[in-house]
Amino acid sequence: MEVTAPSKEMIRGWAMYDWANSAYNLVITSTIFPVYYDALTAVKDAGGTVISRQVDFLGWHLESGALYNYAISFAYLVIAFLSPILSSVADGRGNKKRFLQFFCYVGALACCLLYFFTKDYLVLGLSACIIAAIGYCGSLVFYNAYLPEIAPVEMQDKVSAKGFAYGYIGSVILQVICFVLVLVKPFGMSDGLAARLSFLLVGLWWLGFAQVTFRALPDRLHTGSRQVTLWNNGLRELKKVLSEVKTMPVLKRYLTAFFFYSMGVQTVMIAATLFGSQELGLKATQLISCILIIQLVAIGGAQLMAWLSGKFGNVKVLLFVVIIWILICVIAYFIQTATGYYVVATLVGIVMGGIQALSRSTYSKFMPATKDTASYFSLYDVSEKIAIVLGTFSFGFIQQLTGSMRYSIVALAIFFLIGFIALWTIRRRAAVVV
């Protein structure tokens, strides 16, 4: 599929969706929600010392951290099932934008619903959390699928990095607002109310700034000629894409590598705050400040990786980045202090945005010339979502068995190592493409 140079307005509009939805990823996934959830589920003695984090949920009695990871696993399992069906329909009918809008509204409204999450409504809170994750991930299937349609191959690294950079800047702005809200607690509001207002702000921010994207992106870049129905041809389309990928050794091996290192990357991002709270006993202000550092460093990290890929090639840079992730896991296993946590956070910030932006653009370059971009990116997203399901589930399960997240980190290091080995096997053949 030949793509002409995109307009600056279209690129800016596309990137603004990262600005809009990344606030969810930062505030809900990484900072204020995990801190609020941990405080809400912790059992303390008269002196304020945490004596238990066991919770009862729908007849289960388990660690609150494990429950959170299981909830996230379930959300990603749902979207892993839905996205290939929906994306094939979007390709057939040419209406990616409509699906992007639907999942955006579902996710944003679920964030607003978290305003009502209190200790008496644990089921409501986790249900809204699951729905928000489904909305966030579902919208990304269609957002990512626009990349090869609005940018030629030689621009995709920069455009992809631009989206992540916009996301980090936008999310940091809202995070600072929410941080001030939680820290200052204006008008005498409680800690809980300040946190719940932050969740409401995330939903409104997501809804509001997404309108910029919806105005900039065309309704139909390619008019689908196929009459695709939801439950039959949709699955056939995914089967067709899978059969095509089997004949592409480099793309197939790349997806394998991406699957395994994504198990580590995404789980680190989801579990980082609870690790700092439960394993190191860090305070809410320390945790939120630390995640802010990650976001700020990640802005430069995404741009740095895009520049390095132009110098050395995508796969070589990805190999280097995965080595850093393995090093991060080793350091995280041994850290005992807030200083060590800040060191790890800085390293995560450098490689977090870079590996996400570079993974997306590398996949886009490996794809064949096709109009079925949503179906191909659905396979990419399904790989990532199943990786998150297995990564977060194994992290929570190991924690439940051992009572410590440190042993869970060992599993993440193994996932990264397998991803590195898979990437290493394609480094020469991939050099001619990326």
C-alpha positions as CSV (number, residue, x, y, z in Angstrom):
1,M,0.0,0.0,0.0
2,E,1.5,3.3,-1.1
3,V,1.3,6.2,1.3
4,T,1.9,9.8,0.4
5,A,3.4,12.3,2.8
6,P,0.7,13.0,5.4
7,S,-0.4,16.5,6.4
8,K,1.0,18.0,9.6
9,E,-2.6,18.5,10.8
10,M,-3.4,14.8,10.4
11,I,-0.2,13.7,12.1
12,R,-0.7,16.1,14.9
13,G,-4.3,15.0,15.3
14,W,-3.3,11.3,15.3
15,A,-0.7,11.9,18.0
16,M,-3.2,13.8,20.1
17,Y,-5.0,10.6,20.8
18,D,-1.9,9.5,22.7
19,W,-2.1,12.8,24.6
20,A,-5.7,12.1,25.4
21,N,-5.6,8.4,26.5
22,S,-2.1,8.3,28.1
23,A,-3.5,10.0,31.2
24,Y,-5.4,6.8,31.8
25,N,-2.2,4.8,31.6
26,L,-0.4,7.1,34.0
27,V,-3.0,8.0,36.6
28,I,-5.2,4.8,36.6
29,T,-2.7,2.1,35.7
30,S,0.5,3.4,37.2
31,T,0.1,6.0,40.0
32,I,-2.9,7.3,41.9
33,F,-5.3,4.3,41.3
34,P,-2.8,1.6,42.5
35,V,-1.9,3.8,45.5
36,Y,-5.6,4.4,46.3
37,Y,-6.4,0.8,45.8
38,D,-3.6,-0.4,48.1
39,A,-4.6,2.1,50.8
40,L,-8.2,1.0,50.5
41,T,-7.5,-2.7,50.8
42,A,-4.8,-2.6,53.5
43,V,-5.7,-3.6,57.0
44,K,-3.9,-1.6,59.7
45,D,-3.5,-1.8,63.4
46,A,-4.3,1.0,65.9
47,G,-0.8,2.5,65.2
48,G,-1.4,2.7,61.4
49,T,0.9,-0.2,60.6
50,V,-0.3,-2.5,57.8
51,I,-0.9,-6.0,59.2
52,S,-2.6,-7.6,56.3
53,R,-3.4,-7.1,52.6
54,Q,-5.8,-10.0,52.3
55,V,-9.2,-9.2,50.8
56,D,-12.4,-11.1,50.2
57,F,-13.7,-10.8,46.6
58,L,-16.7,-12.7,45.3
59,G,-16.0,-15.6,47.7
60,W,-12.2,-15.5,47.2
61,H,-9.7,-14.7,49.9
62,L,-6.4,-13.5,48.4
63,E,-3.7,-10.9,48.4
64,S,-4.9,-7.5,47.2
65,G,-2.0,-7.2,44.8
66,A,-2.7,-10.6,43.3
67,L,-6.3,-9.6,42.9
68,Y,-5.4,-6.4,41.1
69,N,-3.2,-8.4,38.7
70,Y,-5.9,-10.9,38.1
71,A,-8.4,-8.2,37.3
72,I,-6.0,-6.7,34.7
73,S,-5.4,-10.1,33.2
74,F,-9.1,-10.6,32.8
75,A,-9.5,-7.2,31.0
76,Y,-6.7,-8.0,28.6
77,L,-8.1,-11.5,27.9
78,V,-11.4,-10.0,26.9
79,I,-9.8,-7.5,24.5
80,A,-7.6,-10.2,23.1
81,F,-10.7,-12.0,22.1
82,L,-12.6,-9.0,20.8
83,S,-10.0,-7.1,18.9
84,P,-9.4,-9.5,16.0
85,I,-13.1,-9.8,15.3
86,L,-13.7,-6.0,15.4
87,S,-10.6,-5.0,13.5
88,S,-11.3,-7.3,10.6
89,V,-14.8,-5.7,10.5
90,A,-13.2,-2.3,10.5
91,D,-10.9,-3.2,7.6
92,G,-13.8,-4.7,5.6
93,R,-16.0,-1.8,6.1
94,G,-13.4,0.9,6.3
95,N,-14.7,2.4,9.5
96,K,-11.8,2.3,11.9
97,K,-12.7,5.7,13.3
98,R,-16.1,4.6,14.5
99,F,-14.6,1.7,16.5
100,L,-11.9,4.0,17.8
101,Q,-14.6,6.4,19.1
102,F,-16.6,3.6,20.6
103,F,-13.8,2.2,22.7
104,C,-12.6,5.7,23.6
105,Y,-16.0,6.6,25.1
106,V,-16.4,3.2,26.9
107,G,-12.9,3.6,28.5
108,A,-13.3,7.3,29.4
109,L,-16.8,6.8,31.0
110,A,-15.5,3.9,33.0
111,C,-12.8,6.2,34.4
112,C,-15.5,8.6,35.4
113,L,-17.3,5.8,37.1
114,L,-14.3,5.2,39.3
115,Y,-15.3,8.4,41.2
116,F,-17.8,6.1,43.1
117,F,-15.1,3.5,44.1
118,T,-15.0,3.3,47.9
119,K,-14.2,0.6,50.4
120,D,-17.8,-0.6,50.3
121,Y,-17.8,-0.9,46.6
122,L,-14.7,-3.0,45.7
123,V,-16.6,-5.0,43.0
124,L,-17.7,-1.7,41.4
125,G,-14.2,-0.3,41.5
126,L,-12.5,-3.3,40.0
127,S,-15.3,-3.7,37.4
128,A,-14.9,-0.1,36.3
129,C,-11.1,-0.7,36.2
130,I,-11.6,-3.7,33.9
131,I,-13.9,-1.8,31.6
132,A,-11.6,1.2,31.4
133,A,-8.7,-1.2,30.5
134,I,-10.9,-2.8,27.8
135,G,-11.7,0.7,26.4
136,Y,-8.1,1.8,26.4
137,C,-6.7,-1.3,24.8
138,G,-9.6,-1.7,22.3
139,S,-9.1,1.9,21.0
140,L,-5.4,1.3,20.5
141,V,-6.1,-1.5,18.0
142,F,-7.7,1.1,15.7
143,Y,-5.4,4.0,16.6
144,N,-2.3,1.9,15.8
145,A,-3.8,0.7,12.5
146,Y,-3.8,4.3,11.2
147,L,0.0,4.5,11.4
148,P,0.9,2.7,8.1
149,E,-2.0,4.5,6.4
150,I,-1.0,8.1,7.3
151,A,2.8,7.8,7.2
152,P,5.2,6.3,4.6
153,V,7.7,3.8,5.8
154,E,10.6,6.3,6.1
155,M,8.5,8.4,8.5
156,Q,6.9,5.8,10.7
157,D,9.6,5.7,13.4
158,K,9.3,9.5,13.8
159,V,5.6,9.5,13.7
160,S,5.3,6.6,16.1
161,A,7.7,8.3,18.5
162,K,5.8,11.6,18.1
163,G,2.7,9.9,19.4
164,F,4.4,8.5,22.4
165,A,6.0,11.9,23.1
166,Y,2.6,13.6,23.0
167,G,1.3,10.9,25.3
168,Y,4.0,11.4,27.9
169,I,3.7,15.2,27.8
170,G,-0.1,15.2,28.1
171,S,-0.2,12.6,30.8
172,V,2.4,14.4,32.9
173,I,0.4,17.6,32.7
174,L,-2.7,15.9,34.0
175,Q,-0.7,13.9,36.5
176,V,0.7,17.1,38.0
177,I,-2.8,18.5,38.3
178,C,-4.0,15.3,40.0
179,F,-0.8,15.2,42.2
180,V,-1.5,18.8,43.4
181,L,-5.1,17.8,44.1
182,V,-4.1,14.8,46.2
183,L,-1.2,16.6,47.9
184,V,-3.0,19.9,48.7
185,K,-6.5,18.6,49.1
186,P,-8.2,21.9,48.5
187,F,-11.5,22.9,50.2
188,G,-10.8,20.4,53.0
189,M,-11.4,17.3,50.9
190,S,-10.2,13.9,52.1
191,D,-7.4,11.8,50.6
192,G,-10.0,9.5,49.1
193,L,-12.1,12.2,47.5
194,A,-9.0,13.9,46.0
195,A,-8.0,10.5,44.4
196,R,-11.6,9.9,43.1
197,L,-11.7,13.4,41.6
198,S,-8.5,12.5,39.8
199,F,-10.2,9.5,38.2
200,L,-13.0,11.7,37.1
201,L,-10.6,14.2,35.6
202,V,-8.9,11.4,33.6
203,G,-12.2,10.4,32.0
204,L,-13.0,14.0,31.1
205,W,-9.5,14.7,29.8
206,W,-9.6,11.5,27.6
207,L,-13.1,12.4,26.2
208,G,-12.2,16.0,25.6
209,F,-8.8,15.8,23.8
210,A,-9.9,12.8,21.8
211,Q,-12.2,15.1,19.9
212,V,-9.1,16.7,18.3
213,T,-8.2,13.3,16.9
214,F,-11.7,12.6,15.7
215,R,-11.8,15.9,13.8
216,A,-8.4,15.4,12.2
217,L,-8.6,11.8,11.1
218,P,-10.7,10.9,8.0
219,D,-13.7,8.6,8.4
220,R,-12.4,6.3,5.7
221,L,-8.9,6.2,4.4
222,H,-9.8,3.1,2.3
223,T,-13.3,2.1,1.4
224,G,-13.8,-1.5,2.3
225,S,-15.4,-3.5,-0.5
226,R,-16.0,-6.6,1.5
227,Q,-19.3,-7.2,3.4
228,V,-17.7,-8.4,6.6
229,T,-20.0,-9.6,9.4
230,L,-19.1,-9.7,13.0
231,W,-19.1,-13.3,13.8
232,N,-18.1,-15.2,10.7
233,N,-15.9,-13.3,8.2
234,G,-14.3,-11.4,11.0
235,L,-12.7,-14.6,12.4
236,R,-11.9,-15.7,8.8
237,E,-10.0,-12.5,8.3
238,L,-7.8,-13.2,11.3
239,K,-7.2,-16.7,10.1
240,K,-6.2,-15.3,6.8
241,V,-3.7,-12.9,8.4
242,L,-2.3,-15.7,10.5
243,S,-1.8,-17.9,7.5
244,E,0.0,-15.0,5.7
245,V,2.3,-14.4,8.6
246,K,3.3,-18.1,8.7
247,T,4.9,-17.5,5.3
248,M,6.9,-14.5,6.5
249,P,9.8,-15.9,8.7
250,V,11.1,-12.5,9.9
251,L,7.7,-11.2,10.8
252,K,6.7,-14.4,12.5
253,R,9.9,-14.5,14.6
254,Y,9.6,-10.8,15.4
255,L,6.1,-11.3,16.8
256,T,7.5,-14.1,19.0
257,A,10.2,-11.8,20.4
258,F,7.6,-9.0,20.8
259,F,5.3,-11.4,22.7
260,F,7.9,-12.4,25.2
261,Y,9.5,-9.1,26.0
262,S,6.0,-7.5,26.1
263,M,5.2,-9.9,29.0
264,G,7.9,-8.2,30.9
265,V,7.5,-4.5,29.8
266,Q,3.7,-4.3,30.3
267,T,3.8,-6.1,33.6
268,V,6.5,-3.9,35.0
269,M,4.4,-0.8,34.1
270,I,1.3,-2.3,35.7
271,A,3.0,-3.7,38.9
272,A,5.6,-1.0,39.6
273,T,3.6,1.1,41.9
274,L,2.3,-1.8,44.0
275,F,5.9,-3.1,44.2
276,G,7.1,0.2,45.6
277,S,4.2,0.3,48.1
278,Q,4.1,-3.3,49.3
279,E,7.8,-4.4,49.0
280,L,9.6,-1.1,49.9
281,G,6.9,0.7,52.0
282,L,7.2,3.9,49.9
283,K,4.7,6.7,50.6
284,A,2.2,7.8,48.0
285,T,4.0,11.1,47.3
286,Q,7.3,9.2,46.7
287,L,5.5,6.7,44.3
288,I,3.7,9.4,42.3
289,S,6.9,11.5,42.1
290,C,8.8,8.5,40.9
291,I,6.3,7.7,38.2
292,L,6.5,11.3,37.1
293,I,10.2,10.9,36.7
294,I,9.6,7.9,34.5
295,Q,7.2,9.9,32.3
296,L,9.5,12.9,31.9
297,V,12.5,10.8,31.1
298,A,10.4,8.7,28.7
299,I,9.7,11.7,26.5
300,G,13.4,11.9,25.6
301,G,13.7,8.2,25.6
302,A,11.2,7.7,22.7
303,Q,12.9,10.3,20.6
304,L,16.4,8.9,21.4
305,M,15.4,5.4,20.3
306,A,13.9,6.8,17.1
307,W,17.2,8.5,16.4
308,L,19.3,5.4,17.3
309,S,17.1,3.2,15.0
310,G,18.0,5.6,12.1
311,K,21.7,5.1,12.9
312,F,21.9,1.4,13.8
313,G,18.6,-0.2,12.6
314,N,15.5,-1.1,14.6
315,V,16.4,-4.7,15.6
316,K,19.8,-3.8,16.9
317,V,18.4,-1.0,19.0
318,L,15.6,-3.3,20.3
319,L,18.3,-5.9,21.3
320,F,20.1,-3.2,23.3
321,V,16.9,-2.0,24.9
322,V,15.9,-5.6,26.0
323,I,19.3,-6.0,27.6
324,I,18.6,-2.9,29.7
325,W,15.2,-4.4,30.7
326,I,16.9,-7.5,31.9
327,L,19.3,-5.3,33.9
328,I,16.3,-3.5,35.4
329,C,14.8,-6.7,36.6
330,V,18.1,-7.8,38.2
331,I,18.5,-4.5,40.1
332,A,14.8,-4.4,41.1
333,Y,15.1,-7.8,42.7
334,F,17.8,-6.6,45.1
335,I,16.7,-3.0,45.9
336,Q,15.7,-2.2,49.4
337,T,15.5,1.6,49.5
338,A,13.7,4.6,47.9
339,T,17.0,5.6,46.2
340,G,17.3,2.2,44.5
341,Y,13.7,2.6,43.3
342,Y,14.4,6.0,41.8
343,V,17.4,4.5,40.0
344,V,15.3,1.7,38.5
345,A,12.6,4.3,37.6
346,T,15.0,6.4,35.7
347,L,16.2,3.4,33.7
348,V,12.6,2.3,33.0
349,G,11.8,5.8,31.8
350,I,14.7,5.8,29.3
351,V,13.6,2.5,27.7
352,M,9.9,2.4,28.3
353,G,8.7,4.8,25.6
354,G,11.5,3.7,23.3
355,I,10.6,0.0,23.2
356,Q,6.9,0.7,22.7
357,A,7.4,3.3,19.9
358,L,10.1,1.2,18.2
359,S,8.2,-2.0,18.5
360,R,5.1,-0.5,16.8
361,S,7.0,1.1,13.9
362,T,9.2,-2.0,13.4
363,Y,6.1,-4.2,13.1
364,S,4.6,-1.6,10.6
365,K,7.8,-1.9,8.5
366,F,7.7,-5.7,8.5
367,M,4.1,-5.8,7.4
368,P,3.4,-6.6,3.7
369,A,1.7,-4.0,1.5
370,T,-2.0,-4.5,2.4
371,K,-5.2,-2.6,3.0
372,D,-5.9,-4.9,6.0
373,T,-3.9,-2.8,8.3
374,A,-6.4,-3.1,11.3
375,S,-6.3,-6.9,10.9
376,Y,-2.5,-7.0,10.9
377,F,-2.3,-4.6,13.8
378,S,-5.0,-6.6,15.6
379,L,-2.6,-9.6,15.5
380,Y,0.1,-7.3,16.9
381,D,-2.3,-6.1,19.7
382,V,-3.6,-9.6,20.4
383,S,0.0,-10.7,20.9
384,E,0.6,-7.9,23.3
385,K,-2.7,-8.4,25.2
386,I,-2.1,-12.2,25.6
387,A,1.4,-11.4,26.8
388,I,0.0,-9.0,29.4
389,V,-2.6,-11.6,30.5
390,L,0.2,-14.2,31.0
391,G,2.6,-11.7,32.4
392,T,0.3,-10.1,35.0
393,F,-1.3,-13.5,35.9
394,S,2.1,-15.1,36.5
395,F,3.3,-12.1,38.5
396,G,0.2,-12.2,40.7
397,F,0.2,-16.0,41.0
398,I,3.9,-16.1,42.0
399,Q,3.2,-13.4,44.6
400,Q,0.2,-15.3,45.9
401,L,2.3,-18.5,46.3
402,T,5.4,-16.9,47.8
403,G,4.1,-13.7,49.5
404,S,6.7,-11.6,47.7
405,M,6.8,-9.7,44.4
406,R,10.6,-10.2,44.2
407,Y,10.2,-13.8,43.0
408,S,7.7,-12.5,40.4
409,I,10.5,-10.3,39.0
410,V,12.6,-13.3,38.3
411,A,9.9,-14.6,35.9
412,L,9.9,-11.2,34.1
413,A,13.7,-11.4,33.6
414,I,13.2,-14.8,32.0
415,F,10.5,-13.5,29.6
416,F,12.9,-10.7,28.5
417,L,15.7,-13.2,27.9
418,I,13.5,-15.3,25.7
419,G,12.5,-12.2,23.7
420,F,16.2,-11.3,23.3
421,I,17.0,-14.7,21.9
422,A,14.2,-14.5,19.4
423,L,15.3,-11.1,18.3
424,W,18.9,-12.2,18.0
425,T,17.9,-14.9,15.5
426,I,16.5,-12.3,13.0
427,R,19.1,-9.5,13.3
428,R,20.8,-10.2,10.0
429,R,17.7,-10.9,7.9
430,A,15.9,-8.0,9.4
431,A,18.7,-5.6,8.5
432,V,17.6,-5.4,4.9
433,V,14.1,-4.2,6.0
434,V,14.7,-2.0,9.1
